[in-house]
Amino acid sequence: MAPSLARTRGRSKKAAARKAERESLTAAGRAGFVARGVVYVLIGALALRIALGGGGKQADRQGALAQVAEQPFGKVMLWALVVGFGCMALWRGSRAVLKRGPRRKAGSRALDGGRAVFYAFVCWATAAYANGESQGSSGDAKSQDYTKTTLELPYGRYLVGVAGCVLIGVGVVLAVRAMMRRFLRQLDLGSLKGRTRQVVTVLGVTGGAARGAVFAAAGVFIVTAAVQFDPDEAKGVDATLRSFAHTPVGPWLLAAVAAGLILFGVFSFASARWRRL
């Protein structure tokens, strides 16, 4: 009986350890979505201010972090974002490495791995900003510097062109998936009923479409930089958003995209609450 009892206790301990691991990773994922939501809401608010003629700070991640830093306990809030993005990188990485099953194909795990690397970089950059080490060049200047460096490489024009096409493709996919409501597959629909589900659906569709539009537009500028062999044509998030105000529609298009980014930030908060993690 003793060996049988020991095995039973061993299995119970392993099950408890697996449960604790799942709960920790779930908490990490939710913290990551909250951090993402904060940044998107702030970027959208900054872009909306620009559309309404208020000028203001850069409408990108660095501008959003500057907004956070100006608030009471801003330093604490910045480090909270660092933790949130670190949690997102951890959660995405765990999905790439640990998550298995018939629906978790190699492509899905590779995509999660890429997202984990991206959020690890965002975490590092946010930590550097919170520590006062990365408040120099704007996102637009950095984008042009990266483009210039790449253009100087052998076949650099083609590398830049491919990068731009990839970014356009990502933007189109994000927008199409949002409009097809693919995100609903990832939500706990059993807890989302009636008006709440309708609101979350609107947030996901409009927010995802706006996010995709920004990605695609940034990709167009990178392709233009490759075609014209001019790194100054490349634009970061801030300049990309401002470019929407120079279309025939004028600042109204920028206002619409900015509102969409705010809605995507709110959708990120909804994901923190209702996404199946």
Secondary structure as GFF3:
##gff-version 3
##sequence-region A 1 277
A	DSSP	alpha_helix	2	51	.	.	.	ID=ss1
A	DSSP	alpha_helix	61	69	.	.	.	ID=ss2
A	DSSP	alpha_helix	74	97	.	.	.	ID=ss3
A	DSSP	alpha_helix	106	130	.	.	.	ID=ss4
A	DSSP	alpha_helix	139	151	.	.	.	ID=ss5
A	DSSP	alpha_helix	156	179	.	.	.	ID=ss6
A	DSSP	three_ten_helix	182	186	.	.	.	ID=ss7
A	DSSP	alpha_helix	194	228	.	.	.	ID=ss8
A	DSSP	three_ten_helix	231	233	.	.	.	ID=ss9
A	DSSP	alpha_helix	237	243	.	.	.	ID=ss10
A	DSSP	three_ten_helix	244	246	.	.	.	ID=ss11
A	DSSP	alpha_helix	251	274	.	.	.	ID=ss12
###
